[in-house]
Every structure is written in C-alpha cells, then in structure tokens.
Amino acid sequence: MKKSISLKLTVFMIACALLLAACGASTPTPTNPTPETNTPETSTPENTPDNSGEPEAPTTVEITDVYGTVSVPVNPQVVVSLDNRTFETLADWGIELAAGPKAVMPEGLIYKTDDSVLDIGSHNDPNLEVIAAVNPDLVIVGQRFAGRYDEIKALVPDAVVINLNIDVSVDVQSPGDNLINGFIDYTLALGQIFDKNEEAAKLVADFETAMEKVHAAYNEEDTIMTLVVSGGNIRFSAPMSGRVWGPLYDIFGWTSSLFVDGASSDHQGDDISVEAIAQSNPDWIFVLDRDAMNASAEGFVPAHDIIANSPALANITAVTENQMVFAPNDTYTNESIQTFIKLFESLADAMTQ
C-alpha cells in the first residue's frame, strides 16, 4: 500500500514539474527593449553644428543706384569700373580691376600703369568689347560713361551693372545735395560691396568734417569767382551746376561776384573776358587747372601764373591779397571723394588764415 502511494506521489511531482516548465516557456517576452547606450555620434561636416555664434557672411548685398535697388555680389572677382569718382577709392582699398578707361585716369593711379588692367579707352571713343572680353561679375558706370549704361548692360547680360552717376547738371534743383548725398551713399555702397565698411565710414566722416570746416571758414560776405584754366585760357565756372565748383555754391552758400546769362555746366567752363572778371572784383578766386594733371608736359604754364600775370587782373582783391585756391592737380580726371576732401581742407585753411 505504501509503495502505491509513493509511486503516485512521484508521478504527481513529475507532472507538476512538467506543468511549471510549460508555463515558463509560454511567458511573454518583455516589450521594452534594452535601453541603448548613449554613445556620442561621430561628427561629420554635414552634422557638425556651428558653435561660433557668428552668422554666415552674406554673398550678395542690395545697394541703390540711379535706377533703384540692385543685388550685387560681395567681393566680386572680376570688376570693371568706368566711373572717375571711384578710381582712387578702389585703388586705396586694394581692389583689382580687370579693365578701365586709362585715357581718363589720373597720373599716378596704379591702374593706369598696370598692364594686367585692360584699357577701354576714352569715353569719347571707347572699346566696349574689352568689357565683354574680361567676362565681368560687376561693372561700375558713372559720370563720363553714364550715358552708355544701356549699351554696356546689353553687352554683358550676365554681369551686374550699376550706375553711380551723380547728377549735378543744370536740370536738377539741388546739385549741392546731389553731390553730398551721392558721395556719401555711393561710398558706403562700395564699402558694402567690397567688404570695406570701416574704410568707407571713415571716408564719409572725413568728408563731412571737411565740409563743416568750409562752412565755418566762409564769412558769407566775401564774393567768389570760380574758374577753369586750360591752354592759357581763363574760363568761367558758373555757380550751382557742374562737376566741381558749381555745386559748392549750393552747399556753402557762396556769393558769386559775377552772374552770366546762359551759363552752362560744361566741364571746360564758359567764355569770359578777363575784363569782366576784373570788373566784378572778387574777394576770392577758386581755380580748376585742367592742364595741371600733365604738369610735366612741355610748355605747361600753371594757372596761378596765368592769372597772376594778367595785367587786367593785377589790381583785383583776390590777386592783391593772394586769395586764390587751386583744386588738386588731378581733379579733372580724379573726381573722387578723397579729392573733394583735399579740396575742402584747402579752402578751409585758406579762408581761416
């Protein structure tokens, strides 16, 4: 009897063991996977964050020219400039030119003697095909070449062409404002284009300071005569309009000693007799000597000598008091903001002595 009970007990225990094993086999696998180890991701150029904190430099900048807003590449690689008001500024900033009008560039300018800068010639008879040949990114038009804007734009349709002409003609109401704002706006625009913002800001500050000196120096009573001298001829530079002297009457409130009916804004000046100058008896004479840009040429006679040695002008106040100021020698072909800064400083210095 005991043997039977023992056998039954053994069978029961085996059955239980089998049942437990079967239950263990059917236990579901946990749904939560083993947590992943936070191994740092290998950095690649594509996924490496920029921790510099500095925004990327823009590749283009929007500037305003004669025709409106223009998108211009920053630091363009191939540049052509045809604007006499930009040459000295670009040269001082170390900007390379691919081509330019060497015939109307001032002596001493690096571009004039650099053989790598192709010559476009004079504005009177330019070889515009040279512009197309260099395949420019940017062409700067203005002043003598302003009227060829459409022609140039059609010639190089893939280039950005900007017109920085400053209108100081007889057709505008405020040539002085145009000159001031043109210099300031376009200098700052060039600074943006060529990443020379600090240099541009300094030029503008120097320009404004020099203007303030002239304002302070002029007593508002003295009369002014402005002249252009070339080839021994003395010509009248009329108030208000013109590339150099005319707008300065508007800016500084100068009183002209003489008014001529039908006077023009021609850069060569208008015909006038020395007797008319003498009769007006100006307190000051301001002179642009066109020939001074080639002072080494044979037969050159300085404008100062031509005026001082004129018998008809010998007794006028400006001559007897030696109250004459001459624009920088290269002004005729170098109409940059730097030239006007020098001119303003010369005027202020003379009128405060």
Secondary structure, 3 states (H helix, E strand, C coil): CHHHHHHHHHHHHHHHHHHHHHHHHCCCCCCCCCCCCCCCCCCCCCCCCCCCCCCCCCCEEEEEECCEEEEEECCCCCEEECCCCCHHHHHHCCCCCCEECHHHCCCCCHHHHCCCCEECCCCCCCCCHHHHHHCCCEEEECHHHHHHHHHHHHHCCCCEEEECCCCCCCCCCCHHHHHHHHHHHHHHHHHHHCCCHHHHHHHHHHHHHHHHHHHHHCCCCCEEEEEEEECCEEEECCCCCCCCCHHHHHHHCCEECCCCCCCCCCCCCEECCHHHHHHHCCCEEEEEEHHHHHCCCCCCCCHHHHHHCCHHHCCCHHHHCCCEEECCCCCCCCCCHHHHHHHHHHHHHHHCC
